[in-house]
Amino acid sequence: MRYSGDIIGMVNFWGDKWQLRSSLNFGYLQPLDGDYISRVYRYFLGGESLRGFDVAGVGSRNWAFQTYALGGLWKINGSTQLNFPVFIPDEYQIKGFVFADYGVLGKPPRDEYTYTHPYYGTKDNDIDDTIRTSVGVGIYWNTPMGPMNFSWGWPLKMTEYDREQRFLLSFETQF
């Protein structure tokens, strides 16, 4: 079973040109009858969900392959963002923003706490569920092809095996 939810709040001020937006996202996976939850279905943080970190760049790692994220059975992440005009004409539809992101990724299933390597034997994986935080700035541009975000993020709290990604370019779709 997968449970998830989002809470979003926004406040417009100074002639509706400035906007303060805060969001909270949470999720929980519950196996049925002791089933194993594959890595494909687990939660990951990073990229758009935690700017300043690489996609799946946060959380527990395999000890032998540090780029291999194990994912988590639960997550809580959120963001507070201030959107503001960048003092160019409104018809260009460009806004600036500053943000603070945070997130906690739960532990993977118990079966993933150790890993057996063919040459080095069995060792404990790097398992953790501590909070990560980042801050940054960005530009939002509503192009004819759809909205684009250019973000620069800097992790404030991370571990030695987390993977950073300072620049993020993301696209939204419109239907």
PyRosetta script that sets phi, psi and omega in degrees:
from pyrosetta import init, pose_from_sequence

init()
pose = pose_from_sequence("MRYSGDIIGMVNFWGDKWQLRSSLNFGYLQPLDGDYISRVYRYFLGGESLRGFDVAGVGSRNWAFQTYALGGLWKINGSTQLNFPVFIPDEYQIKGFVFADYGVLGKPPRDEYTYTHPYYGTKDNDIDDTIRTSVGVGIYWNTPMGPMNFSWGWPLKMTEYDREQRFLLSFETQF")
pose.set_psi(1, 140.4)
pose.set_omega(1, 178.6)
pose.set_phi(2, -120.3)
pose.set_psi(2, 122.1)
pose.set_omega(2, 177.3)
pose.set_phi(3, -114.0)
pose.set_psi(3, 134.3)
pose.set_omega(3, 178.1)
pose.set_phi(4, -152.7)
pose.set_psi(4, 160.5)
pose.set_omega(4, 178.6)
pose.set_phi(5, -162.6)
pose.set_psi(5, 159.2)
pose.set_omega(5, 178.9)
pose.set_phi(6, -132.5)
pose.set_psi(6, 141.9)
pose.set_omega(6, 172.4)
pose.set_phi(7, -128.6)
pose.set_psi(7, 125.9)
pose.set_omega(7, -178.3)
pose.set_phi(8, -132.7)
pose.set_psi(8, 134.5)
pose.set_omega(8, 175.6)
pose.set_phi(9, -130.5)
pose.set_psi(9, 140.3)
pose.set_omega(9, -179.7)
pose.set_phi(10, -136.1)
pose.set_psi(10, 144.1)
pose.set_omega(10, 176.1)
pose.set_phi(11, -132.9)
pose.set_psi(11, 126.1)
pose.set_omega(11, 175.2)
pose.set_phi(12, -98.9)
pose.set_psi(12, 144.3)
pose.set_omega(12, 177.7)
pose.set_phi(13, -154.0)
pose.set_psi(13, 173.9)
pose.set_omega(13, -175.9)
pose.set_phi(14, 50.2)
pose.set_psi(14, 62.7)
pose.set_omega(14, 177.2)
pose.set_phi(15, 69.2)
pose.set_psi(15, 30.6)
pose.set_omega(15, -179.6)
pose.set_phi(16, 59.5)
pose.set_psi(16, 19.0)
pose.set_omega(16, 177.8)
pose.set_phi(17, -92.9)
pose.set_psi(17, -22.0)
pose.set_omega(17, 177.3)
pose.set_phi(18, -109.4)
pose.set_psi(18, 148.7)
pose.set_omega(18, -178.0)
pose.set_phi(19, -145.5)
pose.set_psi(19, 131.8)
pose.set_omega(19, 173.2)
pose.set_phi(20, -107.7)
pose.set_psi(20, 123.4)
pose.set_omega(20, -175.4)
pose.set_phi(21, -125.7)
pose.set_psi(21, 132.2)
pose.set_omega(21, 177.2)
pose.set_phi(22, -130.5)
pose.set_psi(22, 137.3)
pose.set_omega(22, -178.6)
pose.set_phi(23, -137.6)
pose.set_psi(23, 152.5)
pose.set_omega(23, 176.8)
pose.set_phi(24, -137.1)
pose.set_psi(24, 130.8)
pose.set_omega(24, -179.7)
pose.set_phi(25, -127.4)
pose.set_psi(25, 137.5)
pose.set_omega(25, 178.3)
pose.set_phi(26, -140.7)
pose.set_psi(26, 154.7)
pose.set_omega(26, 179.2)
pose.set_phi(27, -155.2)
pose.set_psi(27, 151.8)
pose.set_omega(27, -179.3)
pose.set_phi(28, -146.6)
pose.set_psi(28, 134.3)
pose.set_omega(28, 176.4)
pose.set_phi(29, -108.6)
pose.set_psi(29, 132.2)
pose.set_omega(29, 178.4)
pose.set_phi(30, -125.0)
pose.set_psi(30, 115.9)
pose.set_omega(30, 178.9)
pose.set_phi(31, -69.9)
pose.set_psi(31, 146.3)
pose.set_omega(31, 176.9)
pose.set_phi(32, -94.0)
pose.set_psi(32, 129.5)
pose.set_omega(32, 177.9)
pose.set_phi(33, 52.4)
pose.set_psi(33, 38.6)
pose.set_omega(33, 176.5)
pose.set_phi(34, 73.5)
pose.set_psi(34, 17.1)
pose.set_omega(34, 178.6)
pose.set_phi(35, -62.3)
pose.set_psi(35, 150.5)
pose.set_omega(35, 175.3)
pose.set_phi(36, -81.7)
pose.set_psi(36, 133.9)
pose.set_omega(36, 178.3)
pose.set_phi(37, -97.9)
pose.set_psi(37, 113.8)
pose.set_omega(37, -178.7)
pose.set_phi(38, -62.8)
pose.set_psi(38, 154.7)
pose.set_omega(38, 178.8)
pose.set_phi(39, -57.4)
pose.set_psi(39, -30.3)
pose.set_omega(39, -178.3)
pose.set_phi(40, -60.6)
pose.set_psi(40, -32.1)
pose.set_omega(40, -175.4)
pose.set_phi(41, -97.4)
pose.set_psi(41, -4.7)
pose.set_omega(41, -177.8)
pose.set_phi(42, -77.2)
pose.set_psi(42, 167.8)
pose.set_omega(42, 177.6)
pose.set_phi(43, -87.7)
pose.set_psi(43, 146.8)
pose.set_omega(43, 175.9)
pose.set_phi(44, -136.6)
pose.set_psi(44, 151.0)
pose.set_omega(44, 176.8)
pose.set_phi(45, -123.6)
pose.set_psi(45, 149.4)
pose.set_omega(45, 179.6)
pose.set_phi(46, 132.1)
pose.set_psi(46, 172.5)
pose.set_omega(46, -177.0)
pose.set_phi(47, 68.2)
pose.set_psi(47, -128.5)
pose.set_omega(47, -179.1)
pose.set_phi(48, -68.6)
pose.set_psi(48, -26.5)
pose.set_omega(48, -177.8)
pose.set_phi(49, -81.0)
pose.set_psi(49, -18.4)
pose.set_omega(49, 177.4)
pose.set_phi(50, -154.8)
pose.set_psi(50, 84.6)
pose.set_omega(50, -174.5)
pose.set_phi(51, -62.8)
pose.set_psi(51, 145.1)
pose.set_omega(51, -174.8)
pose.set_phi(52, 101.2)
pose.set_psi(52, -16.5)
pose.set_omega(52, 177.8)
pose.set_phi(53, -117.7)
pose.set_psi(53, 148.4)
pose.set_omega(53, 178.2)
pose.set_phi(54, -67.1)
pose.set_psi(54, 160.3)
pose.set_omega(54, 175.4)
pose.set_phi(55, -57.5)
pose.set_psi(55, 129.1)
pose.set_omega(55, -174.8)
pose.set_phi(56, 55.0)
pose.set_psi(56, 32.2)
pose.set_omega(56, -176.6)
pose.set_phi(57, -91.0)
pose.set_psi(57, 1.7)
pose.set_omega(57, -176.5)
pose.set_phi(58, -122.1)
pose.set_psi(58, 144.5)
pose.set_omega(58, 171.2)
pose.set_phi(59, 109.9)
pose.set_psi(59, -169.7)
pose.set_omega(59, -175.0)
pose.set_phi(60, -59.8)
pose.set_psi(60, 145.1)
pose.set_omega(60, -176.6)
pose.set_phi(61, -131.5)
pose.set_psi(61, 152.6)
pose.set_omega(61, 172.2)
pose.set_phi(62, -72.6)
pose.set_psi(62, 132.7)
pose.set_omega(62, -175.0)
pose.set_phi(63, -65.7)
pose.set_psi(63, -31.0)
pose.set_omega(63, -177.4)
pose.set_phi(64, -86.0)
pose.set_psi(64, -30.0)
pose.set_omega(64, -177.6)
pose.set_phi(65, -126.3)
pose.set_psi(65, 87.0)
pose.set_omega(65, -173.2)
pose.set_phi(66, -62.1)
pose.set_psi(66, -18.6)
pose.set_omega(66, 177.4)
pose.set_phi(67, -83.3)
pose.set_psi(67, -6.3)
pose.set_omega(67, -177.7)
pose.set_phi(68, -91.6)
pose.set_psi(68, 102.1)
pose.set_omega(68, 178.8)
pose.set_phi(69, -79.2)
pose.set_psi(69, 138.3)
pose.set_omega(69, -178.3)
pose.set_phi(70, -88.8)
pose.set_psi(70, -18.6)
pose.set_omega(70, -178.7)
pose.set_phi(71, 77.2)
pose.set_psi(71, 176.1)
pose.set_omega(71, -178.4)
pose.set_phi(72, -137.0)
pose.set_psi(72, 161.7)
pose.set_omega(72, 179.0)
pose.set_phi(73, -87.7)
pose.set_psi(73, -7.8)
pose.set_omega(73, 175.2)
pose.set_phi(74, -152.3)
pose.set_psi(74, 162.4)
pose.set_omega(74, 177.7)
pose.set_phi(75, -154.8)
pose.set_psi(75, 152.4)
pose.set_omega(75, 170.2)
pose.set_phi(76, -139.4)
pose.set_psi(76, 123.3)
pose.set_omega(76, 175.9)
pose.set_phi(77, -146.8)
pose.set_psi(77, 155.8)
pose.set_omega(77, -178.6)
pose.set_phi(78, -159.1)
pose.set_psi(78, 177.2)
pose.set_omega(78, -177.0)
pose.set_phi(79, -153.4)
pose.set_psi(79, 146.3)
pose.set_omega(79, 168.8)
pose.set_phi(80, -123.4)
pose.set_psi(80, 126.8)
pose.set_omega(80, -173.0)
pose.set_phi(81, -136.4)
pose.set_psi(81, 136.0)
pose.set_omega(81, 175.8)
pose.set_phi(82, -109.6)
pose.set_psi(82, 115.4)
pose.set_omega(82, 177.5)
pose.set_phi(83, -96.9)
pose.set_psi(83, 139.2)
pose.set_omega(83, -177.4)
pose.set_phi(84, -148.4)
pose.set_psi(84, 156.6)
pose.set_omega(84, 177.1)
pose.set_phi(85, -71.0)
pose.set_psi(85, 150.4)
pose.set_omega(85, -179.0)
pose.set_phi(86, -105.7)
pose.set_psi(86, 20.7)
pose.set_omega(86, 171.6)
pose.set_phi(87, 62.8)
pose.set_psi(87, 36.4)
pose.set_omega(87, 167.4)
pose.set_phi(88, -124.0)
pose.set_psi(88, 161.7)
pose.set_omega(88, -174.7)
pose.set_phi(89, -53.5)
pose.set_psi(89, 143.6)
pose.set_omega(89, -176.8)
pose.set_phi(90, -62.4)
pose.set_psi(90, -25.9)
pose.set_omega(90, -177.3)
pose.set_phi(91, -65.8)
pose.set_psi(91, -16.7)
pose.set_omega(91, 175.9)
pose.set_phi(92, -79.6)
pose.set_psi(92, -13.9)
pose.set_omega(92, 176.3)
pose.set_phi(93, 53.3)
pose.set_psi(93, 49.9)
pose.set_omega(93, 178.2)
pose.set_phi(94, -117.8)
pose.set_psi(94, 132.9)
pose.set_omega(94, 177.1)
pose.set_phi(95, -131.9)
pose.set_psi(95, 154.4)
pose.set_omega(95, 173.7)
pose.set_phi(96, -103.1)
pose.set_psi(96, 163.2)
pose.set_omega(96, 175.5)
pose.set_phi(97, -154.0)
pose.set_psi(97, 154.5)
pose.set_omega(97, 169.4)
pose.set_phi(98, -122.5)
pose.set_psi(98, 147.9)
pose.set_omega(98, -176.0)
pose.set_phi(99, -144.1)
pose.set_psi(99, 160.1)
pose.set_omega(99, 169.6)
pose.set_phi(100, -133.8)
pose.set_psi(100, 120.6)
pose.set_omega(100, 179.8)
pose.set_phi(101, -112.4)
pose.set_psi(101, 152.3)
pose.set_omega(101, 176.0)
pose.set_phi(102, -147.6)
pose.set_psi(102, 156.4)
pose.set_omega(102, 178.5)
pose.set_phi(103, -168.5)
pose.set_psi(103, 150.6)
pose.set_omega(103, 174.9)
pose.set_phi(104, -129.9)
pose.set_psi(104, 128.9)
pose.set_omega(104, 177.7)
pose.set_phi(105, -112.9)
pose.set_psi(105, 128.1)
pose.set_omega(105, -178.5)
pose.set_phi(106, -69.9)
pose.set_psi(106, 176.1)
pose.set_omega(106, -178.8)
pose.set_phi(107, -77.2)
pose.set_psi(107, 154.8)
pose.set_omega(107, 175.7)
pose.set_phi(108, -76.8)
pose.set_psi(108, 177.7)
pose.set_omega(108, 176.1)
pose.set_phi(109, -59.8)
pose.set_psi(109, 153.2)
pose.set_omega(109, -178.0)
pose.set_phi(110, -55.4)
pose.set_psi(110, -30.8)
pose.set_omega(110, -179.9)
pose.set_phi(111, -60.7)
pose.set_psi(111, -20.3)
pose.set_omega(111, -176.7)
pose.set_phi(112, -94.2)
pose.set_psi(112, 1.1)
pose.set_omega(112, -176.7)
pose.set_phi(113, -69.3)
pose.set_psi(113, -21.8)
pose.set_omega(113, 176.5)
pose.set_phi(114, -129.6)
pose.set_psi(114, 160.9)
pose.set_omega(114, 177.9)
pose.set_phi(115, -140.8)
pose.set_psi(115, 134.1)
pose.set_omega(115, 178.6)
pose.set_phi(116, -102.1)
pose.set_psi(116, 115.7)
pose.set_omega(116, 178.7)
pose.set_phi(117, -93.4)
pose.set_psi(117, 141.2)
pose.set_omega(117, -177.7)
pose.set_phi(118, -58.8)
pose.set_psi(118, -30.0)
pose.set_omega(118, -177.0)
pose.set_phi(119, -105.3)
pose.set_psi(119, -32.2)
pose.set_omega(119, -172.6)
pose.set_phi(120, -103.0)
pose.set_psi(120, -3.7)
pose.set_omega(120, 178.0)
pose.set_phi(121, 84.0)
pose.set_psi(121, -159.5)
pose.set_omega(121, -176.2)
pose.set_phi(122, -98.0)
pose.set_psi(122, 131.1)
pose.set_omega(122, 176.5)
pose.set_phi(123, -138.8)
pose.set_psi(123, 162.1)
pose.set_omega(123, 177.5)
pose.set_phi(124, -76.2)
pose.set_psi(124, 137.9)
pose.set_omega(124, 173.2)
pose.set_phi(125, -76.2)
pose.set_psi(125, 164.9)
pose.set_omega(125, 175.8)
pose.set_phi(126, -81.6)
pose.set_psi(126, 99.1)
pose.set_omega(126, -176.9)
pose.set_phi(127, -104.9)
pose.set_psi(127, 128.2)
pose.set_omega(127, 176.3)
pose.set_phi(128, -156.2)
pose.set_psi(128, 159.3)
pose.set_omega(128, 177.1)
pose.set_phi(129, -144.2)
pose.set_psi(129, 52.5)
pose.set_omega(129, 179.4)
pose.set_phi(130, -99.9)
pose.set_psi(130, 158.8)
pose.set_omega(130, -176.8)
pose.set_phi(131, -72.7)
pose.set_psi(131, 146.1)
pose.set_omega(131, 174.0)
pose.set_phi(132, -122.1)
pose.set_psi(132, 145.4)
pose.set_omega(132, 179.3)
pose.set_phi(133, -136.6)
pose.set_psi(133, 154.7)
pose.set_omega(133, 176.6)
pose.set_phi(134, -153.0)
pose.set_psi(134, 158.9)
pose.set_omega(134, 175.4)
pose.set_phi(135, -133.9)
pose.set_psi(135, 160.8)
pose.set_omega(135, 178.6)
pose.set_phi(136, -177.8)
pose.set_psi(136, -174.8)
pose.set_omega(136, 179.9)
pose.set_phi(137, -133.4)
pose.set_psi(137, 163.9)
pose.set_omega(137, 178.4)
pose.set_phi(138, -168.7)
pose.set_psi(138, 176.4)
pose.set_omega(138, 178.6)
pose.set_phi(139, -129.1)
pose.set_psi(139, 132.7)
pose.set_omega(139, 175.5)
pose.set_phi(140, -108.6)
pose.set_psi(140, 129.7)
pose.set_omega(140, -179.3)
pose.set_phi(141, -133.0)
pose.set_psi(141, 119.3)
pose.set_omega(141, 178.6)
pose.set_phi(142, -88.9)
pose.set_psi(142, 91.2)
pose.set_omega(142, -176.8)
pose.set_phi(143, -84.8)
pose.set_psi(143, 166.3)
pose.set_omega(143, 175.3)
pose.set_phi(144, -61.6)
pose.set_psi(144, -23.6)
pose.set_omega(144, 178.0)
pose.set_phi(145, -85.4)
pose.set_psi(145, -10.2)
pose.set_omega(145, -177.6)
pose.set_phi(146, 129.7)
pose.set_psi(146, 165.5)
pose.set_omega(146, -178.4)
pose.set_phi(147, -65.6)
pose.set_psi(147, 140.4)
pose.set_omega(147, 176.2)
pose.set_phi(148, -125.8)
pose.set_psi(148, 142.2)
pose.set_omega(148, 175.4)
pose.set_phi(149, -119.8)
pose.set_psi(149, 131.1)
pose.set_omega(149, 172.2)
pose.set_phi(150, -113.7)
pose.set_psi(150, 115.1)
pose.set_omega(150, -176.4)
pose.set_phi(151, -123.4)
pose.set_psi(151, 140.7)
pose.set_omega(151, 172.2)
pose.set_phi(152, -119.9)
pose.set_psi(152, 118.0)
pose.set_omega(152, -176.5)
pose.set_phi(153, -123.2)
pose.set_psi(153, 149.6)
pose.set_omega(153, 179.3)
pose.set_phi(154, -129.8)
pose.set_psi(154, 118.7)
pose.set_omega(154, 177.4)
pose.set_phi(155, -64.8)
pose.set_psi(155, 136.2)
pose.set_omega(155, 175.1)
pose.set_phi(156, -99.1)
pose.set_psi(156, -38.9)
pose.set_omega(156, -179.9)
pose.set_phi(157, -128.8)
pose.set_psi(157, 121.0)
pose.set_omega(157, -179.1)
pose.set_phi(158, -153.7)
pose.set_psi(158, 171.7)
pose.set_omega(158, 175.7)
pose.set_phi(159, -107.9)
pose.set_psi(159, 172.8)
pose.set_omega(159, -175.9)
pose.set_phi(160, -65.9)
pose.set_psi(160, -24.5)
pose.set_omega(160, -177.5)
pose.set_phi(161, -101.4)
pose.set_psi(161, 0.5)
pose.set_omega(161, 173.7)
pose.set_phi(162, -68.1)
pose.set_psi(162, 152.0)
pose.set_omega(162, -179.0)
pose.set_phi(163, -111.6)
pose.set_psi(163, 126.2)
pose.set_omega(163, -179.6)
pose.set_phi(164, -87.1)
pose.set_psi(164, 152.9)
pose.set_omega(164, 169.6)
pose.set_phi(165, -146.5)
pose.set_psi(165, 99.1)
pose.set_omega(165, -172.9)
pose.set_phi(166, -70.7)
pose.set_psi(166, -32.2)
pose.set_omega(166, -178.5)
pose.set_phi(167, -114.9)
pose.set_psi(167, 136.5)
pose.set_omega(167, 178.8)
pose.set_phi(168, -135.6)
pose.set_psi(168, 126.4)
pose.set_omega(168, 173.3)
pose.set_phi(169, -110.9)
pose.set_psi(169, 122.0)
pose.set_omega(169, -179.4)
pose.set_phi(170, -132.0)
pose.set_psi(170, 150.6)
pose.set_omega(170, -179.5)
pose.set_phi(171, -120.1)
pose.set_psi(171, 146.5)
pose.set_omega(171, 173.2)
pose.set_phi(172, -113.0)
pose.set_psi(172, 152.2)
pose.set_omega(172, 177.9)
pose.set_phi(173, -102.8)
pose.set_psi(173, 151.9)
pose.set_omega(173, 177.6)
pose.set_phi(174, -126.6)
pose.set_psi(174, 134.1)
pose.set_omega(174, 176.8)
pose.set_phi(175, -127.2)
pose.dump_pdb("model.pdb")
